[in-house]
Amino acid sequence: MTFASKKLHELAEVFSGYAFKSKDLGEEGLPVVKIKNVNDKIVSKQCDQFLPNNLVTERLKKYLLQKEDILVAMTGQGSLGRIGKMINQKGQYIVNQRVGIVRSKVEDDSVAEYLFSVLALDEFEQQLYSLGAGAGQPNVSAVDIGNLDIPYPDKSSRKFISKARANYDNLIENNNRRIAILEDMAQSLYREWFVNFRYPNHEDNLEADGKPKLIDSPLGQIPEGWEVKSAAEAITINPKTKLVKDGEKPFVGMSGLSEGSMVIGDIIEKTGNSGAKFINRDTLFARITPCLQNGKTGYVQFLTPEQPVGFGSTEFIVLRESEYLSSEFIYLLSRSNNFREHAIQSMTGATGRQRVHNDCFASCYLPVPPKELMKEFTELVKPMFKSIFNLSKRNENLKQQRDMLLPKLISGQIEL
């Protein structure tokens, strides 16, 4: 059985976001959704620029993100064709240029839901990418997107397909929320213990007046018994790790690192060994602009005894545990503002291609706690890291099941 098809523009209005002037964007107002927000079938709510509310004219209201809108990345190597939808949208967002908006014009909610089920298939993302590939800066137009052929079954079939996708997506989103909560808990513990110095039994180390017993250091006052060391001393940076050239091994490109989570995605099998080499429990830290500023960082947990070493982008700095700091501590440190800001300030090179140099870590100083305290912290957060990995694996399985089932439903291979 096969379904009839329609052109996307018959079912939806397709247009690009608004071309804002840089001078109009600031740090307050409506969040502006850009291409980087559209990834992995969702639209991230983490926006770095805002349109002041007093500039939102009647003409711009068309570009306000609506609940059922589907967004398409219309340009960029590695981003063109990505599809996303914002989950649990609260508040208003406005869409920037080169992000396509697909807005159903059929008075039937099932159509909007169904269109997302179709467009979010990998084959449609690849089709969009192929339409714009070949140019130095690949891109597609709203007309290109609107001319896509969309399989179009009857209403009951559309609802069934949409419901199937929604069930999978809800399970994945629930797991993502749990991952975010666990990461936030680990970050909160890190800040409480090692930034605010309110670690367990810290009250045992008090002066007669009840204030913490602190000593002077190059970093200011730190708890008695702690040391100051440079990151170059306290962290094993870009350690030599052997990896043979022959055969396929796990490879992670820059796209595999998240801007807000330790979870690493887009892992492929690849021959060769050129690039950063890493093992489980290493932190992968982006060294190039704008990836570093955007927060791209990952924590390796996916390697197996059969493949204990992986490799990745030459633009990764590998941070490995040492006798002073555990791998969990190092990952959380790498997410801290002070550590990242020091790395960013050290960047050199041409505009748009600036990089961190390893020697910057010799001038980045850290308060290093006693080994007993480090061990206690690690034992507390290690199960959180493991749970995050297990949840991410569960999500990968759910995505595989979803992406095997939906094309068969949409093509009519499975009768409804």
N, C-alpha and C positions, 0 to 999 in steps of 0.2 A: 504494500500500500504506500502511495506517495501523496503528499499534500499539495494543494494548489499554492502558488506563491504570489506575492505582491511586492512592488517596489517599496522600500522603506519610506520614501517621501509620500506615498499614498496613505500611510498610517500615522506618520509623525512629521512634525515640523523639525527641520534640521538646520541649525545655524550656529555660527561661531560666537564665543563670548565677546565681551566688549574690549576694545583697544584702549585701555587706560593710559594716561600719561604718568610717567614715573613721579613727576613732581606732585601729583594729586594723591599719591598713596602715602600712608603714614603708619603710625603704631596704634591707632585707635579708630573705631568705627566698624563697618561691616567687613568680616573676613573675606579675602579675595582668594578664590579657588584657582590654582594654576595646574599646569601639566603634572608637576611632581606630586600633586595630591591624588592623581588618578593612577592607581596601581593595585594589582592583585584583586580585581573585580570590585574594589570599594573606592570611595572617595574619602580621603583622610580629612579630619576636621582641624588638623594642625596647620594653620596658615601663618605666614610670616609678614604679610602686608595687609593693610586695611584701608578701606575707602571711608573717609569721614562722612558721617551721616548727612551733613548739610550739602554734600555733593550728589546725593541720590535723587536725581530728577525723575520726572514721570517717564522720560525716554529710557532711563536705565532700568526701570522696573522689569522690563522684559528679560533682563539678564540675571534676575534674582533666582537662585536655585529653588526649584519646586520639588515637592516630596517624591514624585514619580519620575523626575528627570534622569536620563541616562547621559553620562558624560563620556566623551571620546577624546583621547590625546591625538591631536591632528598633526603634530610635527615632532621631529627629533629622532636621532638614531637611538634605538633601544626603547623608545617610549611611544613612537607612532603606533596607533591602533589599539592602545590599551583602553579598556572599557571599565567604567566604575559607576557605582551608585552609592549615595550616602545612606548609611543605616542609622535609624533613630535620630534623624535630623531634629535638632532643637535650635531655634533662633534662625536668623537669616544669613545667607551667604550670597556672594555675587561672583559670577564666573568671568574669568579673564580671557583674552583673545587666545586663539590657537587651541582652546578647549572647546570641542563641539558639544552642543546641547541637542539631545534627541528628546522631543517633547510630544507625547502622543496627542493626536488631534481627533481621536475617536472617543466618543462619549461612552467609554466602557473601561473600567479599571483593569479588567483582565487583559486588555490589549497592552497597556504599559508594562504590566508585570511579565507578560509573555515576551514582549520585545527584549526586555533585559535578559530573559532566559536564553534567547537566541543569540543576541549580540555578544553576550559574555562567554560564548563557546570559544575555545581556542582557535577553531578553524576560521571564525569570523574576524577575530583579532589579527590572525595571520593574513587573511584576505585584505584587510585594510592596510596592513603594513606593506604588502606586495604592491598595492596600488600606488604607493608613494615612494617605494624603494628605487634606488638608482641615482637619485640626485645627491649632491653633497650634503644638503640638509633635507632629508625626505619629509614630505608633507602631503596631506590630502585636503581636499576642499569639502565644504558642506554638501556640494552637489555630488561629489564622489560617494560620500557616505549615504546620501539619500537615494542613490541609484542601486544600492545593494538589493539583491533578491532575497526576500524573507519567506521561508515556508509558512503557510498560513492555513492551519486546520480549522475545524469548527470550534465554536465557543467552549463546549465542554472539554474538548481536547486541550485547548489553550489553558483553561483553568487547571486541568490535571497537571500539565507540564510546569506551569508556574508554581503550583503548590509543591511539586516534587523538588524544584530548585529551592524554594523558600525554606522547606524543611531542612535541607542540607545546609543552606546558608545560615540559618538560625543556630544550628548546632555548632558550626564553625565560629560564628560570632560569640556564642557563649564561651567557647574555649578561649577565644582571643581576650575576652574580658577577664577570664580567670588568669591568663598569662599576664595581663597588664597589672592586675591586683598583686600577683606574686612579685613581679618586678618592682612595683612601688613599695611593697613591704621590705624587700631586700635593700632598696635604696634608702628607705627611711631608717632602717637599722644602721646602715653604713654612716649616714649623716649623724645619727644620735651618738654612736660610739666614737667615731673618728674625726668628726668635725666639731660637735658640741661637747665631746669628752664626757658624755653621760653613759658610760659603759657599766655593766653590772658591778656592784660593790664599789663604785667610784666614791661613794660617800665614806668609805673606809680610809680614803686618802685625802683627809680634810685638815685644814689649819685649825687652830684653837678657836678662831672666830667663825668657823663653819664654812669657810670658803675653800674651794678645791686647792690642793697643794700643787702649785704649778711652778715651773722653773723657766728661767729665761732661755731663749734659743734664737737662732737666726730667723725663725718663723714667728717670733713672738713667744708668748708663754704656752708651754705644753706640759702635760702631766709628768710628774716625777717618775723616772724609770723608763720613759720613752726616749727615742733617739731621733736625730734629724739625719736623713740620708738623701742623696740625690736619687731621682728616678732611675738613672743609669746604674746606680749601685744596687737599688732595692728591687729592680725588675730585670728579668732576662729579656733583652730587646733584640729582635731578629736573630734568634739563636740558629746556629748551623744545624740543619736537619737534612739527613740524606734521603733522597728519593730517586729511584731509578727512572730512566727515560722510557724504557720499554713498557708496553701495556697501558691499559686505561686506569686512571686513578680519579678520585673525586676532585673536582675543580669548582672553585667559587669565584665568580666575577664580582665586580663592584655592585651589580644589581642584586646580588645575594644578601647584601648587608642592609639591615633596617635602620631607619632614622630614630626609632624609639624603642626597639626591643632587641634582646640578645639573640633571638631566633634567626638562623641563617637559612635562606631559601635559594631557589634556582641552582641547586647542586647538580652538576652534570658529570658524566664520565668523559675523560679526555686523555689523550696521549701526551707525552712530553713531561718536562719538569721545570719549565721556565716560569719563574715568579716566586711569590712568597710560599714557603713550606711551613706547614703547621701540623700539630697533633691535637688530640682532645684536650680540652681545658685551656687552650690558648685563646687570647683575645685578638681579634682582627680589627685594626684601627686604621680608618681611611686617612691617608696622608696628603691628599690632593684637594684643592678647592674645586667646586663648592661642597664636595662630599663630606669633608671634615666639618665645615661650618654647619651642615645640615644634620650632623649627628650619626653618620653611618658607622656603626660598630657592631661586631658580632662576637658570640662566645661559642667555641667549637665543642659540640657534643655528639656529632653524628658519625664519627669514624668508627670502624669496626676492627676486631682483631685481625681479620683478613686484609683490611686496608687501613693500617694504623696511621698513615701519613697522607695528607692531602696537599694540594697546592692551589694558588689563586693569583689574583691580580698583582702586578708589580707595584701597584699603588697601595698595598697594605703594609702596615707596620705590624709585626707579630710581637705581642707582649706575653711572656711566659712567666710562670711562678718562680720564686726563688726561695732561698732559705729564710728570707725576711717576710715575704708577702705571699699569701695564697692566691690561686688563680681567681677565685670568686671575688676577693678583695680587689684585685687588679682590674677585673671587668668593671666593678662598681666605681672604682677610682677613675677609669677611663671615660665614664659617663659624667663625671663631676665637672662643674663649670670651670674651676680653677685649673684643672689639668688640661682641659680642652683649650682654654683661653691661652695658656702658656704655649701650647703647640701652635695655635693659630698665629700668635704674635711672632713666632719664629719663622714663619713661611717666607720663602724667597722664590723668585722666578718671575716670568712674564705674567702680566695680568690675565687672569682666567686659567692659568696653568701653574699656579704657585703650589709649592710642596713643603712639607715638614722635613727637616733634616734631623737625622738621628742624634747629632751632637746637642740638640736642644735639651735632651733629657738630662744632660750633665748639669744644667743650671736650673732644673725643676726640683725643688726640695720638698720632702714629705716628712710628716711626723710618723715615725714607725713605732708601733706599739710593741710591748713585750710578746715573746713567742707564745706564752700561755694564753694571752688575750686573743691573739690572732687565731690560735687553734680553736678557742671557744666560739669565736665569731664564725669561723669557717664551718664548724659542725652545725651551727644554727641555720646558716643560709644554704648549705649544700643541698638539703632536700628540696628547697624552693627551686633551685636551678634544675634539679632532676625532674621535678614536676612540670616545669615549663617545657623541658624537652619532650616529656611524654605527651603533654597536651599538643605540642606542635606536630608530633608524629601522628597523633590521632586526627589532627586536622588534615594532614597530608593524605591519610587513608580516606577520609570523608571526601576530599576534593577528587581523588582518583575515582571513587565510586560514582560521584556526581557526574564527572566528566566522561565516564563510560556510559552511563545511563541516558543522560539528556540527549546526546546526538541521535541515539537510537529512537527515542521518543519523538524528537522533532522531525526526523526523516521518515517516520512511519514504519521503521523496521520492527518496532514493538507495537502491536495493535492495542488501542485503548478502548 
